[in-house]
Amino acid sequence: MKLFFLAWYSWAIEIGDTARSYAVIVAMIISIVPLMVEKLLKITLPFGVKSIIVLSLFLHIAGGVMRWYWSPTFPLFDKVAHFVSGLSVGLIIFVFFLVLDLWGVRLRKTTILIGIFLLMAFFGGMWKVVEVSNDVLNHTIYNDGLSDIIGDDVAHTIGSLAAVAVAYLYILSVPIGENIHYLIRRQKRPERTRAGTE
């Protein structure tokens, strides 16, 4: 993915799109944040979380730099990007709840699932405010009227529900007697004895 990000950066520079070239750099930095979180907190993120975050960044950067948001060749690109973003941000919120559990803040499983959905609804609304504000201030065309807002909200909501479903499946996989931070706890590798290596 880093190669794709570098390609988008080069193309943004080539076409004189300075703002999006900066966005590519920011996206590259954000893409390594999950690795830094794992190192700093000494945890392992659930399978797929890091990949979906990078995919979300990739889609939004590619959509802007390559003009796929507005291309008739990819009519549903914007909706797919909003779905993936809803899923990725929902899983980030889920990881936040797992870290809280690791730190001793215990919440009911239903509270966590409802919390993911409600926080996603809030962030989705804020995203639309930022998108419309960006169009007004920078004369861009990310927002294409009421039908676009509704379509984006539907895609975003479906992504949020997918995140809730994935979080629920992860919670179901926690062994009986374990807290949910089991999902991010680093499992100690068994020490290899000399006999085991021979």
N, C-alpha and C positions, 0 to 999 in steps of 0.2 A: 504493500500500500504506500510505503514511503516513496517508491519510485513514481507512483501515480501522482502523489502530492507534488513531487518535484516537477513532473510533467505539467501539471496544472499551473504551477508557479511560473514556469517558463512560458507557457502559452499566455497567461495573464500579462506578463511583461511584454510579450510579443505584440499583443493587441492593444497595449497601452492602458490596461485595466488595473491601475495602481491599487485601488481600494481592494479588489479581490486578490491581488498578489499578497497584500498584508493579511487578508483573511486566510489564505493558504498557510502562511507562516503560523498564525494563531492556531489553526486546526492541527498542524503538525505538533505543536507544543502540547495542545490538549490531548492528543492521541497517546502521549507518553505519561500523562498524569496517572492513569490506572496502575502502571508499573511502579511509579513512585509511591503511590498509596500502599501498594503491596509491600514495598521495601520498608517504608516508614512505620507502618502499623504491624508489620510482620504477619501478614495474612495472605491468603490465596483467594482471589475472587472466584465466584462460582463459574463453572465452565460456560463459555459463550459470551460473558459480559464484556470482556475486553474487545472481542471481535465485533460485536454489534455496535459498540461505541465508535470504533474506527469506521465501520461501514456507514454509520449515520453521518459522520463528518465528511467522508468521501462523497456521499450522495449530494450533500448540500454544497460542497465546494465545486464538484463537477457540474451540478445544475446551474450554478452561476457563471463559472468560467467558460464552460462549453455552450452556454445558452440553452441547455436542455429543458430548463423550466418553461421556456417559451416556444420550443420547437414543436411543430405539428407532427414530427416524426416520433416524438415521445409524449403523446398527449396525457398520459397518466404519471409522468415522472414525478411531478410535484406531489401527487397523492402518495406515491410509494415512499418518497423521502419523508413525508409527514408521518406515515405509518411506522417506518423504521425509527424515526426520532422519538415517537411516542413510546415505542418498545424500549429503546435504549435508555431514555431518561427515566422511564418507569423502573427499569432494572437498577439504575444508579440509586434511585430512591430506596429500593429494596435493600441494596447493599448498605445504605445509610442506616436503615433499621437493624441490619445484622450487626453493624459496628456498635450501635447503641446497646444491643443485647450483649455483645462482648464486653462492654464497659459496665454492665450490670443494670442497665435500664430495660426492664422486662415489659413487653407489651403483648397483649393477646394477639393471636394470629389473625383473627378477624379485623382487629384494629389496624394491623399492618397492611392488610390487603385493601381495606377501605381507604387508609391513609395514602397508599400509592395512587389510587384512582383520583382521590380528591386533590392531591398535590399536582397530579398531572393535569387535571382540569384547570387549576390555577395557572400553572406554567404555560399551558396551551393558550389561555387567554392573554397572558403577558406577551407571548410570542407574537400574537396577532397585533397587539398594540405596538410593539417594536417594529413589526413589518410595515404597518400602515404609516407609522411615524417616519420610518426610513424613506418610504416612497414620497412623502410630503417634503421632507427636508432635502433629500438627495435627487429628487425627480427620477426615481427608479420605478419599475412596474412589477414588483413582487406580488402586490395585491391586485387582483383583476376583478374586483367587484364582489357583490354579495354572494353570487353562486360559488366563487372561488373560496370565499371565507367559509361557507357552509361545507363545501367539499373537503377543505383542509381540516376542518373541525371533525368531520366524520372519520377521515383517515387517521387523525390524531387520536380520536376516542377509541377506534378499533385497535390501534397500537397500544394504547393504555390498557385496554382489556386483555390484550395478549400478554402484556407485562404482568398483570395480576394473575393470569392463568399460569404463566411460567413460575412466578413466585410461589403460587399455591403448590405446584408440583414439586418445587424444591423443598418447601416446608414439609410436604408429605414424605420426602426421602430422609428426613432427619430421624435417626434411630431413637427408639423409645428410651426415655431417661436423659436424653441430651437436649440442651437448649439450642435455639436456632442458629446461634453463632458457630455451631458445629460446621455449618456450610462454608465458613471462611477461615476456620482454624487450620493452621498448618499441621498436617499429620506428620508425626515424627517417623522418620524412616528407621526400621529396625537395624540395630548395629550388626554389622557383618563380623562373624567370628572367623578365626583362622580356619576352623574346620569347614565353615560354610563357603570359604573361598577356594578351598582345595578341590 
